[in-house]
Amino acid sequence: MPFIEDMRKSAFNQADKIIKEKGPRLAGSKACTEAGQMLQSSLDSFCDQTRLDQFNIHQGAFLGWIKILVIAYILSVVLLWFNLPLIALILSVLSILILVLQFFFYLPIIDFLYPKKHAYNAVGFIEPQDEVKEQIIISGHHDSARIFNFFIHQPSLYNLRVTGSIALVFILTFYAFSRLFIQQATVTLIINVILTMGLLLILQMWFFASKKGTPGAGDNLLASTIAIEIGKYFSQNKLKHTRVIIASFDAEEEGLRGSRAFAKTYKDLLNQYPTTMLNMDCLYQLKDLFFLTSDINDTVKLDKDLAMTLTEIAKNKGYPATHKPLAFLTGGTDAGELAKQGVKATTLIGMAWSNQTRSSVYHTPQDTLDQVEPELVDATIDIFLTYIES
């Protein structure tokens, strides 16, 4: 449809303008704040009401568990050589606890150790023709990720480096526990040497993430500008009883802190009416299109019926699509935080999603607009418009 092509071109143009003017947009940075302001300005042009909601983050905290894991492992190995397994056990258990809570569940356990910064969600409201009876949120995030060095240098070893390092910490923990009860000199020497050699793997984790950010086109600025284009459409074609909310979240790459702040700020509104969330993330290739049925390392259930309905719409229109849970240890999306509040939510993803297979530009400096297939953007707009108007 010609108007969908126009919407796609407009979304690309706005994303291109922000990337060229602001560059990488790490949450809490001036560039990210100004990008949020630009998005709110766009929302102002057609929404009945807009807001730029400020909240606090602790910049860098979300990935802070990595360096804690490295330090704890080094100290624990040293303690084992000095025959102090109890202290080694305590250290390693604490590092695992931080890993589980901070990364598996996205809880802000160590955030207080990092500098506080302001971040901003850009939000617009489009009221229906008559009384509000339901709400639909269309969303993306405008902050960009830190460059993951492991995706640039020997990306084929990513899973070994990350999962292998975490496994080594668990092995050390079990070994330290066994040392409390079993002392056998030869076995102790051999395992101590093996764990010491493991430092070659563990120490690499210190350099997992760069201090620099990506351009963040497919992940995930374009999702925000697509949401804006869909909002424009419904400002001109108002729904009868459905309020449309356009949300561009900040700090998604800091552990979903923006969508968590949004859920807290609008908790009463979200509970006032039946609310559906159509979120978008990692838009690259049409062949990889799927809808999430779970989130945040498969610890939060999303709405399976919604994902199935969207998948059926996609297939009826001739688009390749499926629905599936988010694999453990592969992260999370903003839909997870809204689902926690009872919102019927899913995320549309256009990328193979596992630690073995991802887009080659994901979390790299090559995450630019030319890496996003226009066909995927057209399909996304088409599927969402069809669902909302049905």
C-alpha positions in Angstrom: 0.0 0.0 0.0 1.5 3.4 -1.0 0.7 5.1 2.3 2.7 2.3 4.2 5.6 3.0 1.9 5.3 6.7 2.8 5.2 5.9 6.5 8.3 3.8 6.2 10.2 6.5 4.4 9.2 9.0 7.0 10.3 6.7 9.8 13.7 6.1 8.1 14.2 9.9 7.5 13.5 10.8 11.1 15.8 8.1 12.4 18.5 9.1 10.0 18.2 12.7 11.1 18.6 11.8 14.8 21.5 9.5 14.2 23.3 12.0 12.0 22.8 14.8 14.5 23.2 13.0 17.8 25.2 9.9 17.0 25.4 7.1 19.6 22.9 7.6 22.4 23.9 5.9 25.6 21.3 6.2 28.3 22.0 9.2 30.5 24.1 11.0 27.9 23.3 14.4 26.5 22.9 12.9 23.0 20.2 10.5 24.3 18.4 13.3 26.2 18.3 15.4 23.0 17.1 12.5 20.9 14.2 12.0 23.3 13.4 15.7 23.0 13.4 15.4 19.2 11.0 12.5 19.4 8.7 14.4 21.8 8.7 17.3 19.3 7.5 14.9 16.6 4.8 13.7 18.9 3.7 17.2 19.7 2.8 17.7 16.0 -0.1 15.3 16.1 -0.8 14.0 19.6 -3.5 15.3 22.0 -1.0 15.3 24.8 2.8 14.6 25.1 5.2 14.2 27.9 8.9 13.8 28.4 9.1 11.9 31.6 12.3 12.1 33.6 13.6 9.2 35.7 16.9 8.3 37.2 19.3 5.6 36.1 22.7 4.5 37.4 24.8 4.6 34.2 26.7 1.4 33.5 25.2 -0.6 36.4 23.3 -3.2 34.3 26.5 -4.8 33.0 28.4 -4.2 36.2 27.9 -7.8 37.3 30.5 -8.8 34.7 33.5 -7.0 36.4 32.3 -8.2 39.8 32.3 -11.8 38.5 35.9 -11.3 37.1 37.2 -9.8 40.4 35.5 -12.4 42.6 36.9 -15.2 40.5 40.4 -13.9 40.7 40.3 -13.4 44.4 38.6 -16.8 44.9 41.4 -18.6 43.0 44.0 -16.9 45.1 42.1 -17.8 48.3 42.0 -21.5 47.2 45.7 -21.5 46.7 46.1 -20.2 50.2 43.7 -22.9 51.5 40.9 -20.5 52.4 38.0 -22.2 50.7 35.3 -20.7 53.0 36.1 -17.1 52.0 36.4 -18.2 48.3 33.0 -19.8 48.6 31.4 -16.7 50.1 32.9 -14.5 47.4 31.9 -16.7 44.5 28.3 -17.2 45.9 27.9 -13.5 46.2 29.1 -12.9 42.6 26.6 -15.6 41.4 23.8 -14.0 43.4 24.5 -10.6 41.8 24.6 -12.2 38.3 21.3 -14.0 38.9 19.5 -11.0 40.3 21.0 -8.3 38.1 21.1 -10.1 34.8 18.7 -13.1 35.0 15.9 -11.0 36.6 17.0 -7.4 35.7 16.8 -6.3 39.4 18.8 -3.2 40.4 21.0 -4.9 43.0 24.2 -3.0 42.4 22.8 0.1 40.7 23.7 2.3 43.8 27.4 1.7 43.1 27.2 3.6 39.8 26.7 7.3 39.0 23.2 8.6 38.9 22.0 10.2 35.6 18.7 11.5 34.3 17.0 9.6 31.4 13.8 10.5 29.6 10.8 8.6 28.1 9.0 10.4 25.2 5.3 9.7 25.4 2.3 10.8 23.3 -1.5 10.2 23.8 -4.0 10.1 21.0 -7.6 10.2 22.3 -10.4 8.3 20.6 -13.5 9.7 19.0 -15.7 8.8 22.0 -15.3 7.4 25.5 -12.1 5.5 26.2 -12.8 1.8 26.7 -9.3 0.4 26.0 -5.8 1.4 25.3 -3.0 0.3 23.0 0.7 1.1 23.4 3.0 1.1 20.4 6.6 1.4 21.5 10.3 1.2 20.8 13.4 2.5 22.6 15.7 5.3 21.5 18.8 4.7 23.6 21.6 2.8 21.9 23.6 -0.1 23.2 27.2 -0.2 24.3 29.4 -1.9 21.7 29.9 -5.5 22.6 33.5 -6.2 21.8 32.9 -9.9 21.6 30.6 -9.4 18.6 33.4 -7.6 16.8 36.4 -9.8 17.7 35.9 -13.5 17.0 32.1 -13.4 17.3 32.0 -17.2 16.7 33.5 -17.6 20.2 30.9 -15.4 21.9 29.0 -18.3 23.5 32.1 -20.0 24.8 33.4 -16.7 26.3 30.3 -15.7 28.0 28.5 -19.0 28.9 31.9 -20.7 29.5 33.0 -17.9 31.9 29.7 -18.2 33.9 30.1 -22.0 34.0 33.6 -21.7 35.4 32.3 -19.5 38.2 29.8 -22.2 39.1 32.4 -24.9 38.9 34.7 -22.9 41.2 31.8 -22.4 43.7 31.0 -26.2 43.9 34.7 -26.9 44.2 35.2 -24.4 47.0 32.2 -26.0 48.8 33.7 -29.5 48.5 37.0 -28.2 49.9 35.3 -27.6 53.2 34.9 -31.3 53.6 37.5 -33.0 51.4 41.2 -32.4 51.4 43.3 -34.4 49.0 46.6 -32.8 48.1 47.0 -34.2 44.6 43.4 -33.5 43.5 43.5 -30.1 45.1 46.7 -29.1 43.2 45.3 -30.3 39.9 42.0 -28.5 40.2 43.7 -25.3 41.5 45.9 -25.4 38.4 42.8 -25.9 36.1 40.9 -23.0 37.8 44.0 -20.8 37.5 44.2 -21.6 33.8 40.5 -20.6 33.6 41.7 -17.0 34.2 42.6 -16.9 30.5 38.8 -17.2 29.8 37.5 -15.2 32.7 39.8 -12.2 32.2 38.4 -11.6 28.7 35.1 -10.7 30.2 36.6 -7.5 31.6 36.6 -6.2 28.1 33.1 -7.5 27.1 31.6 -4.1 26.6 33.1 -0.9 25.2 32.4 2.6 26.7 31.3 3.6 23.3 27.8 3.3 21.9 26.4 2.0 18.6 24.5 4.0 16.1 21.5 2.0 17.4 19.4 2.1 14.1 17.8 -1.4 14.1 18.3 -1.7 17.8 16.2 0.3 18.3 15.7 3.9 17.2 13.8 2.9 14.0 11.2 1.2 16.2 10.5 4.5 17.9 10.1 6.4 14.6 7.8 3.6 13.3 5.7 4.0 16.4 5.5 7.7 15.7 4.3 7.1 12.1 1.7 4.7 13.3 0.6 7.4 15.8 0.3 9.9 13.0 -1.9 7.5 11.1 -4.3 7.2 14.1 -4.3 10.9 14.8 -5.9 11.2 11.3 -8.0 8.0 11.6 -9.1 8.2 15.2 -10.4 5.0 16.7 -13.9 4.8 18.2 -13.1 3.9 21.8 -9.3 3.1 21.8 -6.7 5.5 23.2 -3.4 5.1 21.3 -0.2 5.7 23.4 3.1 6.1 21.6 6.1 5.4 23.8 9.8 5.8 23.1 11.6 4.4 26.1 15.0 5.4 27.3 17.5 3.1 29.1 16.3 -0.1 27.6 19.9 -1.1 27.3 20.4 -0.3 31.0 18.2 -3.2 32.0 14.8 -2.0 30.8 14.9 0.9 33.3 12.8 3.2 31.0 9.9 0.9 30.6 10.0 0.1 34.3 9.8 3.8 35.1 6.9 4.1 32.6 5.0 1.2 34.2 5.4 2.9 37.6 4.5 6.4 36.4 1.3 5.2 34.6 0.4 2.3 36.8 -3.1 3.7 37.6 -3.8 4.5 34.0 -2.6 1.0 32.8 -5.0 -0.6 35.3 -7.9 1.7 34.5 -8.6 0.3 31.1 -7.7 -3.0 29.3 -4.3 -2.2 27.8 -2.4 -3.9 25.0 1.3 -3.3 24.2 2.8 -3.8 20.7 6.5 -3.4 21.2 9.3 -3.6 18.6 13.0 -4.4 19.0 15.9 -5.4 16.8 14.4 -4.8 13.4 16.7 -6.2 10.7 15.4 -8.9 8.4 11.9 -10.0 7.4 12.8 -13.7 7.2 13.5 -13.6 11.0 10.2 -12.0 12.0 8.7 -13.4 15.2 6.6 -12.4 18.2 7.6 -13.1 21.8 5.6 -15.2 24.2 8.0 -14.6 27.1 10.6 -12.1 28.1 13.5 -11.2 30.5 15.4 -14.4 30.0 12.2 -16.4 29.9 11.3 -15.4 33.4 8.2 -13.2 32.5 5.3 -14.5 30.5 3.9 -12.4 27.7 0.5 -12.8 26.1 0.6 -15.9 24.0 -2.8 -15.3 22.5 -1.7 -11.8 21.3 1.5 -13.2 19.8 -0.5 -16.0 18.0 -3.0 -13.5 16.7 -0.3 -11.3 15.3 1.5 -14.3 13.8 -1.7 -15.4 12.1 -2.2 -11.8 10.7 1.3 -11.9 9.3 0.9 -15.3 7.7 -2.4 -14.3 6.1 -0.6 -11.4 4.5 2.1 -13.6 3.2 4.8 -12.6 5.7 7.0 -15.2 7.3 6.3 -15.2 11.0 6.2 -17.3 14.1 5.9 -16.9 17.9 8.2 -18.2 20.6 9.6 -17.6 24.1 12.8 -15.6 24.7 15.6 -18.0 25.3 17.4 -18.0 28.7 20.5 -15.9 28.9 19.6 -13.8 25.8 18.3 -10.7 27.5 15.0 -8.9 27.5 12.7 -6.3 25.9 10.5 -3.5 27.2 7.4 -5.7 26.9 8.5 -7.6 30.0 8.2 -4.7 32.3 4.7 -3.8 31.1 3.6 -7.5 31.3 4.6 -7.5 35.0 1.8 -4.8 35.4 -0.8 -7.0 33.8 -0.6 -5.4 30.3 -1.3 -7.7 27.4 2.1 -7.4 25.7 4.4 -8.8 23.1 7.4 -7.7 21.1 7.9 -8.0 17.4 11.5 -8.9 16.6 13.2 -9.1 13.2 16.4 -10.9 14.1 17.5 -14.5 14.8 17.6 -14.4 18.6 20.1 -16.7 20.3 23.7 -16.4 21.5 24.8 -18.5 18.5 22.8 -16.7 15.8 22.2 -13.0 15.8 22.5 -10.2 13.2 26.1 -9.6 12.5 25.6 -5.9 13.2 23.8 -6.3 16.6 25.6 -4.2 19.3 28.3 -3.2 16.9 29.2 0.1 15.1 27.6 -1.3 11.9 24.1 -1.1 13.4 23.1 1.5 10.8 19.9 2.1 8.8 21.2 0.4 5.7 21.2 -2.9 7.6 17.4 -2.7 8.1 15.3 -4.3 5.3 12.5 -1.9 4.1 10.3 -4.9 3.6 10.4 -5.7 7.4 9.4 -2.2 8.2 6.5 -2.3 5.8 5.4 -5.7 7.2 5.6 -4.3 10.8 3.4 -1.3 10.0 1.0 -3.5 8.0 0.6 -6.1 10.7 0.1 -3.6 13.5 -2.4 -1.4 11.6 -4.4 -4.5 10.7 -4.4 -5.7 14.3 -5.4 -2.4 15.8 -8.1 -1.7 13.3 -9.6 -5.2 13.5 
